[in-house]
Amino acid sequence: MTTKDKPLFNKILIANRGEIALRIIRACREMGIGSVAVHSTADANSMAVRMADESVCIGPPQGKDSYLNIPAILTAAAVTGVDAIHPGYGFLSENAEFARMIEEHGFTFIGPRPEHIDSMGDKVVAKKTVMALGLPVVPGSDGAVESVDEGLKICENAGYPVIIKAASGGGGKGMQVVRNAEAFQEAFTTARREAEANFGDSTIYIEKYLEKPRHIEIQVFGDKHGNAIHLGERDCSIQRRHQKLVEEAPSPCLTEEERNDIGSLAADVIRKMGYVGAGTIEFLYEGGEFFFMEMNTRIQVEHPVTEMITGIDLIAEQIRVAAGKKLRLNKENIRLRGHAIEVRINAEDPDTFMPSPGMITQFHAPGGLGVRFDSAIYAGYAIPPYYDSMVGKLIVHARNREEAIRRLRRAIVETVIDGIKTTLPLHEWILEQEAFNTGDYDIHWLEKKLEAKNSEAK
């Protein structure tokens, strides 16, 4: 290997599990970088452990004792002599203290600066920050709401309905929709209690509740040299209980002008912030207007959708930027081609959504032109009950949305995951719905359709 071909890092530790760990290992191998997989005892036979160059057990099955165990991860990094640590998504990926400790121990954190994780992780601080940098926000409180009386005044100014949210929240926890003043006090108390229980922080804030919004997120990237770009948007409006189930790009509801305007604005914001690495700025979109919702300071579950329409390896670009390289991408050389759709396959009952861990008895991944299956499962693998229920992501790419939907239908039929229940039948049903095929849906659409479906079945 010549000096020119020398890898950016000698070895990277992946502080995660499942398909994202395997995804990062693949990128490392293509870049000539060694990989270390850490794992719990429950994941000793995982595909990530099998595929990594080295592996280290860091604790028992429960996440708090393994994948959230910072001392164990740092010890594994020191023992294996890695240069850098990639957190993936979930677990410690948006833990600013973890990022600081990685740098303090002489490793490179493959992610943004700790101060940006901090500021964007607190929804109240994030809202204030982006407002100052020019992003539009949903009407509501300027910061934390401390009392019922204060909240009622904010609701009166914003207009009902409103939504109460946990400042440190995510995943739909700590959220309460309020449609009138009479219901506010109980909702306020419940939201604070849920926020404290789930995040150890009872801070809440209030926003105007949009009735039929789309969930639009912009993929952004910044480097250590002051460069910043966006890679288009993803539409994540097919949701259940604020959890994304289907993502696509480009959004069927945006015009080219809207896409360029909001993308350029998002890139300008992270340039002003001095943000480094991959990030996603998420918006609610209604009536031709965008409203900032939050920023995720990590790679997203749905990043393959953007990779399919751009041809860019986002994990590899994360690694390059963390190593101090300039972005190879700019506004002129990014081209969005065709249409991509991703469905998340969860080990859940498709009707009740109850978890379905267990042994996979048979497995066959779909294939063919424009089909990608990101997963770490295999026949004989036992899905553990301790972690998130997602077992795979099926992504398709085609020349246009109509072709992508047809390709996705075909790929779902080809997919075989026996021994457990999965949400594949749910995705088949979604693809049959007229609203999905015409692109005429919002973030509340799926829950309403499921309620109607369940009522008809009774």
Stockholm file with secondary structure:
# STOCKHOLM 1.0

chainA/1-458         MTTKDKPLFNKILIANRGEIALRIIRACREMGIGSVAVHSTADANSMAVRMADESVCIGPPQGKDSYLNIPAILTAAAVTGVDAIHPGYGFLSENAEFARMIEEHGFTFIGPRPEHIDSMGDKVVAKKTVMALGLPVVPGSDGAVESVDEGLKICENAGYPVIIKAASGGGGKGMQVVRNAEAFQEAFTTARREAEANFGDSTIYIEKYLEKPRHIEIQVFGDKHGNAIHLGERDCSIQRRHQKLVEEAPSPCLTEEERNDIGSLAADVIRKMGYVGAGTIEFLYEGGEFFFMEMNTRIQVEHPVTEMITGIDLIAEQIRVAAGKKLRLNKENIRLRGHAIEVRINAEDPDTFMPSPGMITQFHAPGGLGVRFDSAIYAGYAIPPYYDSMVGKLIVHARNREEAIRRLRRAIVETVIDGIKTTLPLHEWILEQEAFNTGDYDIHWLEKKLEAKNSEAK
#=GR chainA/1-458 SS CCTTTCCSCSEEEECCCHHHHHHHHHHHHHTTCEEEEEEEGGGTTCHHHHHSSEEEEEECSSGGGTTTCHHHHHHHHHHHTCSEEECCSSTTTTCHHHHHHHHHTTCEESSCCHHHHHHHHSHHHHHHHHHHTTCCBCSBCSSCCCSHHHHHHHHHHHCSSEEEEETTCCTTTTCEEECSGGGHHHHHHHHHHHHHHHHSCCCEEEEECCSSCEEEEEEEEECTTSCEEEEEEEEEEEEETTEEEEEEESCTTCCHHHHHHHHHHHHHHHHHHTCCEEEEEEEEEETTEEEEEEEECSCCTTHHHHHHHHCCCHHHHHHHHHTTCCCSCCTTTCCCCSEEEEEEEESBCTTTCCBCCEECCEEECCCSTTEEEEECCCTTCEECTTSCSEEEEEEEEESSHHHHHHHHHHHHHHCEEESSCCSHHHHHHHHHCHHHHHTCCCTTHHHHHHHHHHHHHC
#=GC SS_cons         CCTTTCCSCSEEEECCCHHHHHHHHHHHHHTTCEEEEEEEGGGTTCHHHHHSSEEEEEECSSGGGTTTCHHHHHHHHHHHTCSEEECCSSTTTTCHHHHHHHHHTTCEESSCCHHHHHHHHSHHHHHHHHHHTTCCBCSBCSSCCCSHHHHHHHHHHHCSSEEEEETTCCTTTTCEEECSGGGHHHHHHHHHHHHHHHHSCCCEEEEECCSSCEEEEEEEEECTTSCEEEEEEEEEEEEETTEEEEEEESCTTCCHHHHHHHHHHHHHHHHHHTCCEEEEEEEEEETTEEEEEEEECSCCTTHHHHHHHHCCCHHHHHHHHHTTCCCSCCTTTCCCCSEEEEEEEESBCTTTCCBCCEECCEEECCCSTTEEEEECCCTTCEECTTSCSEEEEEEEEESSHHHHHHHHHHHHHHCEEESSCCSHHHHHHHHHCHHHHHTCCCTTHHHHHHHHHHHHHC
//
